[in-house]
Amino acid sequence: MIRVPSPSYSITIRAEIENRVGKFSQIASAISTAGGDIGAIDIVRVEKGKIVRDITVNARDDKHEKEIVSSIRGIGGVKVLRVMDRTFFVHEGGKIEIHNKVSVRNSDDLSKVYTPGVARICNDIHEHKEHAYRYTIKGNAVAVVTDGSAVLGLGDMGPEAAMPVMEGKAMIFKEFAGIDAFPIALRTRDTEEIIRTVKNISPGFGAINLEDIAAPRCFDIETRLRDELDIPVMHDDQHGTAVVVLAALINVARLLRKNIKKFRVVVAGAGAAGSAAARILLSYGIQNIVVCDRQGAVYHGRRQDMDPHKRALAKATNPLKLRGSISDAMQGADVFIGLSAPNIITPDDIRRMAKAPVVFALANPDPEISPEEALPLEVCRSCCHCPYP
């Protein structure tokens, strides 16, 4: 896969530099030669004959970070004092915290927010259960629940390793919707225990957001909780992904002036995201959808690596009962939607698609094919609908 420098691999290099004309240009040249992308440049302090600078650089990956630092260390008159990984730095101590909405400055304030005044609110909610939405955080609180079994595109990482993602989701809720979200990582993979636990904590929340729970278990958990709770339950890997995919495809159809319902679509991935994306496209009116998994095209009657959810998906999709690999399914297709794993398709697969192909390579954190490979310059220039020069 072709990689380009990314903020995901961003480092700040603190360097002590001899204060001579042209010295920093040597550093910039070394970073550029190593393939790094220079960002902010800050002066930390100036000393006699020396200047200390913080240089922010985007790299391609961990190995590339080390190569960039090594290239700077090879310059005479330059001493690297410290290298800080900016991605790790923003996670230091966690990314979220709780703030009080009401100040507690004296005993009068304390008597209202806590005992004895709080007893009046407890009695009111006891008599009028719905008042919990008015007098507690419940009306603006979401539980972001995971068991750590399907973290991003990383797979089964466990509940502790899932926490940075859950914190990130809580940040998104707060930043873009003003909703208070709480990361809850469960140390269990038992479907019944997860359902029971979420039901038991539900009184404190106005909604449940399931996250990074492996298929097919996630389907049963989400269905049961929606039936048994009186608050909204959303499985983001299914519903969030599906809504975004449909919205993007609607816009693409408008851009290309094509009938979206006539698209032939290949979906790579039969897990939570892939299944939900296929079903929402079906409900919108796209009929020719082929879902592929590790074994290739999913079709009605296939026996290998099938479960009840895949069998139901097979009945609803692949009307022509196409068989074979993902590459086989992509031949002549209008749209490729990747919700699976990195590096599973090639530029040749895209060339065999229909004219002006649409490629959504959405595997996370690394896509099915890099943008640089999926859209080489000659392909861009040959497409009469392409919005790029």
N, C-alpha and C positions, 0 to 999 in steps of 0.2 A: 504494500500500500504506500502511495505517495503521501508524505506528511508535510505540512507546512507549519511554521511557528504558530503557537496558540497561547492565549492567556492562561490556559490550563497548566502550562508548563512555563510559568513566569518566575524569573529570579531577579533579585536585586543584589548586585555585586558592589561591595564597598571596597574601593581601591585607593591606595595612597600613591600619588603620582608626582614625579619630579615636575616642578612648576617651570617647564620649558616650552617654548613655542613648538607646536607640532606634535607634542607628546600624546595629547588626547586623540588627535587624528589617527595615530598609530593604533590606539585601542579600538576606535570605531572601525578602522579597516580590518583589524583582526576579528572583531565580532561579525562583520559583514562577510568576510572570507569563510568563516566557520558556519555561515548560514543563519546567524541569529538576527532577530528583529529588534532594533533598539527602540525603547520607549522613553520614559522620563530620565532626565539627567539632572541631578541635584548636587549642589555644593554643600558638604557637611561642615567643613572647616578649612581654613587656610592657615598654614604654618610657614615657618621660615624655609623657603626653598621647596615647599611641598604643598600639595592641595589634595584634600580627601573628597572624593565624589562617590555618590550612590548612582549606579547605572542600572536601569531596569531593562531586562532583555527577555523577549519571548523565544522559547525554544520548541523543538518538535517533540521531545520526550526526555526522560531522565538521562539517557546516555548523551544526548545532544547538549544538555545543560553542562555536563562535565567537560565536553569537548570545548564549549565556549569559554568556560573558566580556564581551562588549560591553555587556550590560545592567548588569553590575557596574561597569564603567569609567565609566558615565554617572552614578554616584552621587557627589555632592560629599563630600569628606572620606574617600574610599576610593581607594587606589592599589593596582593589581594588580602585584605584584612578579614573579610567576612562574606559569606554567600548565604542569602536568605531565600528559601523557597516561598514565594508569596502565597501560593495556594495552601500550603501547610500553615502559614502564618495566620490566614483569615479564619482557620478552624481552631486556632489555639484557644483552649478553654471553652470550646463550644461557640456556636454562632447566635444563640438566642438566650434571652433572659426574661424574667418577670419584673414588671414595674407596677407599683401601686398607682391607682387612679385617684385616690383620695389621700391627702397628706395626714399624717399622724404627728401633730406637733405638741400635744399636751394630753392630760388625762381626760379632758372633755371629748376630744376627738376619739380617743381610745374607747371611751364608754359608748360611743355611737357605732363605731365599726366593729367592735368586739363586745365583750360582756360589760355591763348587763343589757345594753340596748339591742344587741343582735338577737336576743331572745324574742323580741317582738316580731322580727322578720321571720324567724323560724316558725313561730306560731301561725303567722299569716300564710306561709307557704304550706304548712301542715293542713290548713283549712282550705286553701285554694292552690292546688298543686301547680296549676298553669302559671302562677305568679313567679315560679322559679325562673321563667324566661325574662321577667321584669326586674327581679331583685338580685339575681346572681349572674355569673358569667355564662351560664348555660346558653343563653340566647345568642351569644357571639363566640362560642367555643366549638372547635372541631378536634376530635381525636384522630391523629394520623397513626394508624396501627399496622405493624408489620411483624412477620416472624423471621425476616432475614433470609428467606429461602430463594429469592429471585431478585437480587439487588442489581438495579440497572441492567447492564449486559454482562455483569460479572458472575451471576449465578448465586449459588448457595454460599453466603458469606457469614451467616450467623447474625443474631440480633445486635451484638455490639458494633460490628462493622457496618450494619445498616443505619446506625444512628446519624452519621453525617448527612445521609440522604434525607432522613426524616426531618432533621433540623432545617435542611435547605427547603423542604416543602413547607414547613411551618413559616419560614421567612417569606416565601412567596404568598401564602395566605395573608400575612400581615401587611406586606408591602403593597400588594395590588388590590386587596379587598378589605383591609382593616380588620380581618378576622383573627382571633387568637387561636392558634393551633398548637397542640401539644404532642410531641413525638412519644409514642408508646411502642417499645420493642418487646415482644413476648418470647420467652424461652420455652416454646413448645411448637410442635408441628402437628399436633393432634387437632383435627378439624373440630371435633365436639368441644374440646377444651378452649380453642380460640373463640368459637361462637359463644360459649358460656362466659368467658372472660370479658368479651366485648359487651355482652348484655349486662353483666354485673357492673361495669364502669359507666354504662350509658347514661345514668341519671345526671351526671355532671356535664354532659355535652349536648349540643344542639344538632350535631351531625357526626357521622363516622366516615373517615376516608381510609379505605384499605389500600395498602401500598406494598409492592414488591413481595407478594405472596405467590408462590409457584402454582402454575396450572398442573393438573385440573382442580386441585384442592381449592383454589381461589374462587372458582365458579360456584361451588357448593356453599362456601362460606358467605359469599356475597348474596346469593339467592336466599339462604336461610335468614340472614340478618335483616334483609329487606322485608321479609315476611313477618318476622317476629319482633321487630322494633317499631316504635312509633315516631322515629326520627329518620331523616334521610341517610341512606348508606350509599356510598360511591366507591367503586374500585377504580382508582385513577388509571392504572395500567390498561384497563379496558375502556372505560368511558371517556376519560380525558384524551387518550391517544386517538380514539375513534372520531371524536368530535373535531379535533384538529386536522386529522387526515381528510375527512370529508370537506371541511371548510377550505383547505388548501386545494383540493381537487376541483371544487366548484370554481375557485378563482382561476385555476389553470385552464379549465374548459372555456371560461369566458375569454381569457387571454388568447387562446388558440382558435376561438370561434368554432368550437366543436360541441356536439351533443354529448354531454357527460354520460348519458344512459347507453350510448353506443360504445363506450370505451371497453376494451378487453384488458382486464386487470390481472396482474400476478401479485399475490401477497406471499412474501417469504416469512414464514413463522406461523405456526398453528397454536401458539400459546395464548395467553390472555390478550395481549395487544393485537396480534394478528387475527384472532377469531373475532374480536369485537369490531375491528376495522372492516373485516369482510362483511359482517352482519349489518353494520350501519350503511355500507355502500349498497348492499342488497335492498335494504329498506328504502333507500333513496331512488332506487329504480335501475341500478346497474346490475345486469343479469349475468354477464360473462366474466366470472371471477374464478380464478384458480388459486387455491391456497397450497403452498408447499411447506414441507417440513424436512427433517434430515433425510428422510427416505425418498423425497421427491414429491410429485404432485399427490394431493389427497383427493381420492375419487371414491364414489359409491361402489362398494364391493371389495375395496382394498383390505387385506387382512393383516399386513405387517405393521407393527407399531401403531395400533389403533386403540382408542378408548371411547367410551360413550359420547364424549364431547366432540371428538374428531369424527365419529360416525354421523352425528347430527349435522356437523359442518359439511361433511361430504355429500349428504343428501341435498343440502341447500345451495351448494356451489358446484363448479366444474360441470356445466351442463353437457359438454361434449365428451366428458369422461377422459380427458387427456391424461396420459401417463408419462413417466420419465422424470428426468432431473429438473432442477430449477432452470437450467440453461435451455432445456427442451421446451419448457412451458413459456419462456420469455420470447421465443421466436414469433415475431409478428405481433406481439402484445403492444398496446398503447401505453400502458402504465405499469411500472414496477414499484411496489411498496415494500420496503425492507423493514421488518420488525423481528429480526432474528439474531444474526451474529456477524462479526466483521469478516471482510475479505471473501465473501462467498460468490460474488459475481465478478465478471471481467469486462473490459471495454468491448471485447468481441460480442459478449452477450447483449450489450446495449446496441451495438451496430446491427444486430439481427432483429431488433425490435422494429415497430412500425416507424414511419416518418415522423419527425418531431417527437421523439419518445419523452415520456415524463418519468423521472426517476426520483423517488423519495427514499433515500438510503438513511433510515432512521435508527438503526441499531446503536445502542448507547453503551459505553462511551465512544466506541469506534464503529464507523458505518460499514455497511456491506461492500461499499466501494468508495474511495475518496472522491471528493468533488473534482479534483484535478484530473483523475483518471476518467471519471464519468463524463466530463464535458471538456474535451480537448478543443483547442482553438479552431481546428478545421471543421469539427462537427458544428460548433457554434455558428460559424460563418455560412455553413451550407443550409442552415435552417431558416426558411423564409419567415417563420413566426417568432424567431428568437428575439427577445427584447434587448439583447446585448449587441454592441457594435462588432 
